[in-house]
Amino acid sequence: MTGTIATSVLGAESWIDAITAKPFEAAVGAVGLAAVAVAAGLALRAITRRTRSVRHLVLAIALTSLAIGAAAAVLLARLMVLDGGEARTVVGVLATTAVFAILLALVASVPLGRDARRLETTVRRLESGDRTVRTGVRRADELGHVARALDELTERLDQLERERAGFEEERRLMLSSVGHDLRTPLAALRVAIEAMADGVAPDPERYLRSMSRDVEALGSLVDDLFLVSSIESGRLELHREPLDLSELADEAVEALAPAAATRRITLRLRAPGRVTVDGNATAIGRIIRNLIDNAIRHAPDGSTIEVAVAEDGAPTVRVLDDGPGFPAGFSARAFERFARADVSRTRATGGAGLGLAIARGLVEAQGGRIWAENRPSGGVRVSFTLPAA
C-alpha cells in the first residue's frame, strides 16, 4: 500500500513538472479540449433536434465522450506526461472501450426507444380522436413524467368529451321536450284564434276558456324553465322559518284532489300531527304538489296515492303510488332535467319532465335530501327530508 501511494505521488509530480515545463502548450491544450467539448455538446444538441431515434443519440454521446478522451491522451503525449507507447495504449484501450460502449448503448437504449415510440403512437392516436389510448410507460425519469402527464391529459380529454356528449344530448332532449310542450298549446291557440276570427266558433266563451288554459300551460312551462335555471345557477335564495310540514302536506293534497278525482284516484294523507321544519312554505308546497302531480300522472285509474308525513330522525314526506314503477336503472336519474320514465310524448303521460328536477332543487336549496325507489308491492315511493326547526 505504501508503494502505491508513492507511485501516485510520483505520477502527480510528473504531471505537475510537465505542465510547468510547457505552461503555454498546457493552457492552449486545456482551452482546446474545452472548446472541443463545447462544440461536441452543441453538435449533439443539433443531433437531438434532428435524430429520429433516441438510441442513435445515446450512441453519439458515448462515442463523442470516448473521442474527447482520445484527444486528451494525445494532448498528454505532447506535454510529455505520457510517452508514445503509453499514449498508444490509452488510445487502444479507448478504441476497445468504444466497441463495448456501442454494444452497451444498443442494449441499454432498447427500453428507451420503445417507450419513446409508445409516446409517439399515443399522441398519433390521440390526434386521430382516440380518447381511450394510454401510453403504458412506467418510468421514474423525465420520459416517465411526460408519459404520466400525457396519460392524465388523455383521461381529462376523455372526461371532457363524455361531458360534452352529455351536454349535447341534454340540449337535444331539452329542445325536443320544450318544443313538444310548446307545440300543443300553440297549435290549439292558433286554431281557436282562427275560428273566432272567421266567426265560425260555435261557443266563443268555451273557446276563450280553452285559450286561457293553453296560455296558463305556456306560462307554467316558462316559469318552470326559469326556476330550473335559477336552481342550477345557484341564484335561488329561499327565506326559511319554522313551519308545520303536516299542514303544508294537507294543503297540497286538498289542492290536487280535484285533478285526482277526474281519474277516480284517491289522495290520502297520513300525518302524526304537527311536524316542524325549517324551510320555505312556498317551496315546500311546490315540492309536495310536484310529487303528487307526478304520482297522479302514473297511477292507474281508481287507485290510491298516499302522502305520509313522519319524523324518522328528520322531518320526512313520502308519496306512494300504485303505478307501474320506474324502469330498471331509472331511479338514479329520475331527478334529472327532462328525464321521463315514459318516453312517449303525449299530454296524458306527462309534461316537460321538470317536476322532479324542480323538487330536487328546492329540497337541496333548503338543506334536505330527496330520493325515489320502486316499492316491493308495486309502484313508486318518492321521499324527501328537511332540517327540523
URJO-V864342 format. One record per residue. N is the residue number from 0. RES is the residue in three letters. PSI is psi in radians with two decimals (* if undefined). BURIAL is 1 if it has 9 or more other ideal C-beta (glycine too) atoms within 8 Angstrom, else 0. D_FIRST is the distance of its C-alpha to the first C-alpha in Angstrom with 2 decimals. Layout:
BEGIN
n,res,psi,burial,d_first
N,RES,PSI,BURIAL,D_FIRST
N,RES,PSI,BURIAL,D_FIRST
END
This chain:
BEGIN
n,res,psi,burial,d_first
0,MET,-0.66,0,0.00
1,THR,-0.69,0,3.81
2,GLY,-0.67,0,5.37
3,THR,-0.75,0,5.14
4,ILE,-0.73,0,6.42
5,ALA,-0.70,0,8.71
6,THR,-0.72,0,9.95
7,SER,-0.71,0,10.78
8,VAL,-0.75,0,12.56
9,LEU,-0.69,0,14.41
10,GLY,-0.74,0,15.41
11,ALA,-0.67,0,16.79
12,GLU,-0.66,0,18.62
13,SER,-0.67,1,20.14
14,TRP,-0.81,1,21.42
15,ILE,-0.75,0,22.91
16,ASP,-0.74,0,24.46
17,ALA,-0.73,1,25.97
18,ILE,-0.64,1,27.48
19,THR,-0.62,0,28.74
20,ALA,-0.56,0,30.32
21,LYS,1.19,1,32.15
22,PRO,-0.68,0,32.69
23,PHE,-0.82,0,35.93
24,GLU,-0.64,1,34.65
25,ALA,-0.74,1,31.54
26,ALA,-0.76,0,33.90
27,VAL,-0.73,0,36.35
28,GLY,-0.75,1,33.70
29,ALA,-0.77,0,32.34
30,VAL,-0.70,0,35.96
31,GLY,-0.77,1,36.74
32,LEU,-0.74,1,33.94
33,ALA,-0.73,0,35.08
34,ALA,-0.71,0,38.66
35,VAL,-0.73,1,37.78
36,ALA,-0.75,1,36.05
37,VAL,-0.77,0,39.13
38,ALA,-0.72,0,41.50
39,ALA,-0.69,1,39.72
40,GLY,-0.75,0,39.95
41,LEU,-0.68,0,43.65
42,ALA,-0.70,1,44.22
43,LEU,-0.61,1,42.62
44,ARG,-0.69,0,44.88
45,ALA,-0.69,0,47.84
46,ILE,-0.66,1,46.72
47,THR,-0.64,0,46.44
48,ARG,-0.44,0,50.11
49,ARG,-0.42,0,51.28
50,THR,2.55,1,49.22
51,ARG,0.06,0,50.98
52,SER,2.29,0,47.87
53,VAL,-0.58,1,44.85
54,ARG,-0.71,1,42.88
55,HIS,-0.66,1,43.58
56,LEU,-0.79,1,42.30
57,VAL,-0.74,1,38.96
58,LEU,-0.72,1,38.64
59,ALA,-0.68,1,39.52
60,ILE,-0.77,1,36.89
61,ALA,-0.83,1,34.13
62,LEU,-0.64,1,35.29
63,THR,-0.70,1,35.77
64,SER,-0.72,0,32.19
65,LEU,-0.63,1,30.95
66,ALA,-0.70,1,33.46
67,ILE,-0.65,1,32.20
68,GLY,-0.71,1,28.66
69,ALA,-0.72,1,30.15
70,ALA,-0.67,1,31.98
71,ALA,-0.65,1,28.85
72,ALA,-0.73,1,27.27
73,VAL,-0.72,1,30.45
74,LEU,-0.76,1,30.38
75,LEU,-0.59,1,26.87
76,ALA,-0.69,1,28.14
77,ARG,-0.53,0,31.11
78,LEU,0.04,1,29.07
79,MET,0.30,1,27.17
80,VAL,-0.66,1,23.81
81,LEU,2.42,1,23.86
82,ASP,3.10,0,25.87
83,GLY,-0.73,0,28.54
84,GLY,-0.74,0,26.64
85,GLU,-0.66,1,23.76
86,ALA,-0.76,1,26.48
87,ARG,-0.63,0,28.34
88,THR,-0.77,0,25.32
89,VAL,-0.79,1,24.78
90,VAL,-0.70,1,28.53
91,GLY,-0.75,0,28.61
92,VAL,-0.73,0,25.89
93,LEU,-0.67,1,27.91
94,ALA,-0.75,1,31.10
95,THR,-0.71,0,29.76
96,THR,-0.63,1,28.54
97,ALA,-0.67,1,32.06
98,VAL,-0.83,0,33.64
99,PHE,-0.55,0,31.69
100,ALA,-0.68,1,32.19
101,ILE,-0.81,1,35.91
102,LEU,-0.78,0,35.95
103,LEU,-0.76,1,34.02
104,ALA,-0.70,1,36.35
105,LEU,-0.70,1,39.41
106,VAL,-0.80,0,38.52
107,ALA,-0.44,1,37.21
108,SER,0.01,1,40.15
109,VAL,-0.89,1,42.84
110,PRO,-0.61,0,43.35
111,LEU,-0.81,1,43.31
112,GLY,-0.70,1,46.02
113,ARG,-0.77,0,48.02
114,ASP,-0.60,1,48.07
115,ALA,-0.68,1,49.06
116,ARG,-0.62,0,51.93
117,ARG,-0.74,1,52.97
118,LEU,-0.75,1,53.24
119,GLU,-0.76,0,55.34
120,THR,-0.72,1,57.56
121,THR,-0.77,1,58.08
122,VAL,-0.72,1,59.13
123,ARG,-0.78,0,61.49
124,ARG,-0.61,1,63.15
125,LEU,-0.68,1,63.38
126,GLU,-0.59,0,65.06
127,SER,-0.08,0,67.55
128,GLY,0.04,0,68.57
129,ASP,1.93,0,66.56
130,ARG,0.04,1,65.69
131,THR,-0.14,0,64.31
132,VAL,2.53,1,61.27
133,ARG,2.67,0,57.75
134,THR,-0.69,1,54.40
135,GLY,0.21,0,52.66
136,VAL,2.22,1,49.31
137,ARG,1.67,0,46.89
138,ARG,2.78,0,43.76
139,ALA,-0.10,0,41.81
140,ASP,-2.95,0,41.32
141,GLU,-0.62,0,43.87
142,LEU,-0.65,1,45.66
143,GLY,-0.65,1,46.20
144,HIS,-0.73,0,47.60
145,VAL,-0.73,1,50.01
146,ALA,-0.77,1,51.04
147,ARG,-0.72,0,51.78
148,ALA,-0.68,0,53.72
149,LEU,-0.70,1,55.70
150,ASP,-0.74,1,56.50
151,GLU,-0.69,0,57.68
152,LEU,-0.76,0,59.77
153,THR,-0.74,1,61.30
154,GLU,-0.70,0,62.14
155,ARG,-0.73,0,63.74
156,LEU,-0.69,1,65.72
157,ASP,-0.75,1,66.86
158,GLN,-0.75,0,68.02
159,LEU,-0.64,0,69.82
160,GLU,-0.73,1,71.47
161,ARG,-0.72,0,72.76
162,GLU,-0.72,0,74.02
163,ARG,-0.75,0,75.71
164,ALA,-0.68,0,77.36
165,GLY,-0.76,0,78.50
166,PHE,-0.67,0,79.92
167,GLU,-0.74,0,81.66
168,GLU,-0.69,0,83.17
169,GLU,-0.69,1,84.23
170,ARG,-0.76,0,85.81
171,ARG,-0.76,0,87.65
172,LEU,-0.68,1,88.83
173,MET,-0.81,1,89.91
174,LEU,-0.69,0,91.94
175,SER,-0.80,0,93.49
176,SER,-0.87,1,94.35
177,VAL,-0.71,1,95.69
178,GLY,-0.72,0,97.53
179,HIS,-0.79,1,99.25
180,ASP,-0.36,1,100.23
181,LEU,-0.57,1,101.58
182,ARG,-0.76,0,103.42
183,THR,-0.95,1,105.76
184,PRO,-0.58,1,107.28
185,LEU,-0.71,1,107.38
186,ALA,-0.72,0,109.28
187,ALA,-0.72,1,111.67
188,LEU,-0.72,1,112.23
189,ARG,-0.77,0,112.91
190,VAL,-0.77,0,115.48
191,ALA,-0.74,1,117.19
192,ILE,-0.75,1,117.36
193,GLU,-0.70,0,118.80
194,ALA,-0.73,1,121.36
195,MET,-0.62,1,122.49
196,ALA,-0.61,0,122.54
197,ASP,-0.09,0,124.71
198,GLY,0.42,0,126.96
199,VAL,0.13,0,126.46
200,ALA,2.03,1,124.80
201,PRO,-0.48,0,127.24
202,ASP,1.49,0,125.93
203,PRO,-0.64,0,124.32
204,GLU,-0.74,0,123.54
205,ARG,-0.68,0,121.53
206,TYR,-0.71,1,119.73
207,LEU,-0.68,0,118.81
208,ARG,-0.71,0,117.47
209,SER,-0.73,1,115.34
210,MET,-0.66,1,114.06
211,SER,-0.72,0,113.22
212,ARG,-0.68,0,111.15
213,ASP,-0.69,1,109.28
214,VAL,-0.69,1,108.56
215,GLU,-0.69,0,107.28
216,ALA,-0.74,1,105.01
217,LEU,-0.76,1,103.59
218,GLY,-0.69,0,103.13
219,SER,-0.72,0,101.41
220,LEU,-0.75,1,98.95
221,VAL,-0.74,0,98.13
222,ASP,-0.71,0,97.71
223,ASP,-0.73,1,95.36
224,LEU,-0.74,1,93.22
225,PHE,-0.67,0,93.02
226,LEU,-0.75,1,92.14
227,VAL,-0.71,1,89.34
228,SER,-0.73,0,88.00
229,SER,-0.69,1,88.06
230,ILE,-0.84,1,86.31
231,GLU,-0.43,0,83.49
232,SER,-0.12,0,82.96
233,GLY,0.27,0,82.67
234,ARG,0.03,0,85.68
235,LEU,2.10,1,87.84
236,GLU,2.21,0,88.54
237,LEU,2.26,1,90.70
238,HIS,2.20,0,92.41
239,ARG,2.53,0,91.90
240,GLU,2.89,0,94.06
241,PRO,2.29,0,95.05
242,LEU,2.75,1,97.22
243,ASP,1.89,0,98.94
244,LEU,-0.63,1,97.34
245,SER,-0.70,1,100.24
246,GLU,-0.72,1,102.77
247,LEU,-0.70,1,100.87
248,ALA,-0.69,1,100.66
249,ASP,-0.71,1,104.39
250,GLU,-0.70,1,105.20
251,ALA,-0.74,1,103.15
252,VAL,-0.76,1,104.87
253,GLU,-0.64,0,108.28
254,ALA,-0.58,0,107.52
255,LEU,-0.02,1,106.53
256,ALA,-0.72,1,109.09
257,PRO,-0.71,0,111.65
258,ALA,-0.68,0,109.15
259,ALA,-0.60,1,108.24
260,ALA,-0.47,0,111.93
261,THR,-0.36,0,112.61
262,ARG,0.33,1,110.62
263,ARG,0.60,0,111.84
264,ILE,2.31,1,108.39
265,THR,2.26,0,108.43
266,LEU,2.19,1,106.05
267,ARG,2.24,0,105.35
268,LEU,2.33,1,103.59
269,ARG,1.99,0,101.95
270,ALA,2.51,1,100.82
271,PRO,-0.05,0,100.39
272,GLY,-2.64,0,101.89
273,ARG,2.20,0,100.28
274,VAL,1.90,1,96.60
275,THR,2.30,1,95.24
276,VAL,2.85,1,92.56
277,ASP,1.76,1,91.00
278,GLY,-2.96,1,91.87
279,ASN,2.20,1,94.14
280,ALA,-0.78,1,97.61
281,THR,-0.76,0,98.09
282,ALA,-0.76,1,94.70
283,ILE,-0.72,1,95.07
284,GLY,-0.71,1,98.56
285,ARG,-0.70,1,97.29
286,ILE,-0.90,1,94.55
287,ILE,-0.71,1,96.97
288,ARG,-0.70,1,99.56
289,ASN,-0.74,1,97.01
290,LEU,-0.73,1,95.92
291,ILE,-0.74,1,99.55
292,ASP,-0.73,1,100.51
293,ASN,-0.68,1,97.65
294,ALA,-0.69,1,98.78
295,ILE,-0.68,1,102.39
296,ARG,-0.58,0,101.36
297,HIS,-0.20,1,99.71
298,ALA,2.55,1,101.78
299,PRO,2.72,0,104.58
300,ASP,2.46,0,108.20
301,GLY,0.14,0,109.69
302,SER,-3.07,1,106.37
303,THR,2.37,0,105.11
304,ILE,2.21,1,102.33
305,GLU,2.32,1,101.05
306,VAL,1.97,1,99.50
307,ALA,2.23,1,97.81
308,VAL,2.34,1,96.62
309,ALA,2.95,1,94.39
310,GLU,1.29,1,91.91
311,ASP,1.24,0,89.04
312,GLY,-0.55,0,86.42
313,ALA,2.66,1,87.44
314,PRO,2.21,1,90.76
315,THR,2.49,1,91.05
316,VAL,2.33,1,93.55
317,ARG,2.37,1,93.80
318,VAL,2.08,1,96.06
319,LEU,2.33,1,96.77
320,ASP,3.01,1,98.77
321,ASP,0.47,1,99.91
322,GLY,-2.95,1,98.93
323,PRO,-0.20,0,96.88
324,GLY,2.98,1,93.56
325,PHE,2.56,1,90.62
326,PRO,2.82,0,89.21
327,ALA,2.27,0,85.83
328,GLY,-0.06,0,83.07
329,PHE,-0.44,1,85.54
330,SER,-0.62,1,85.18
331,ALA,-0.44,0,81.76
332,ARG,0.30,0,83.28
333,ALA,-0.46,1,86.82
334,PHE,0.20,1,86.30
335,GLU,2.72,0,85.03
336,ARG,2.37,1,87.30
337,PHE,0.25,1,89.84
338,ALA,2.35,1,88.65
339,ARG,2.23,1,91.57
340,ALA,-0.59,0,91.78
341,ASP,1.95,0,94.84
342,VAL,-0.20,0,93.92
343,SER,2.44,0,97.57
344,ARG,1.39,0,98.80
345,THR,2.70,0,102.22
346,ARG,-0.42,0,103.72
347,ALA,-0.40,0,104.42
348,THR,0.11,1,100.82
349,GLY,2.93,0,99.27
350,GLY,-2.36,0,98.68
351,ALA,-0.03,1,95.66
352,GLY,0.53,1,93.19
353,LEU,-0.19,1,92.42
354,GLY,-0.89,1,93.92
355,LEU,-0.59,1,90.93
356,ALA,-0.74,1,88.50
357,ILE,-0.72,1,90.57
358,ALA,-0.78,1,90.74
359,ARG,-0.79,1,86.97
360,GLY,-0.72,1,86.53
361,LEU,-0.65,1,89.08
362,VAL,-0.85,1,87.65
363,GLU,-0.53,1,84.09
364,ALA,-0.36,1,85.38
365,GLN,0.24,1,86.71
366,GLY,0.36,0,83.50
367,GLY,-2.97,1,84.74
368,ARG,2.51,0,83.76
369,ILE,2.52,1,85.81
370,TRP,2.86,0,85.38
371,ALA,2.63,1,87.50
372,GLU,2.67,0,87.60
373,ASN,2.45,1,89.92
374,ARG,2.49,1,92.02
375,PRO,-0.57,0,91.90
376,SER,-0.01,0,95.70
377,GLY,2.60,0,95.82
378,GLY,-3.03,1,95.81
379,VAL,2.52,1,93.36
380,ARG,2.03,1,92.35
381,VAL,2.20,1,91.13
382,SER,2.62,1,89.90
383,PHE,2.63,1,88.67
384,THR,2.67,1,87.70
385,LEU,2.75,1,88.00
386,PRO,2.44,1,86.78
387,ALA,2.63,1,89.13
388,ALA,*,0,90.90
END
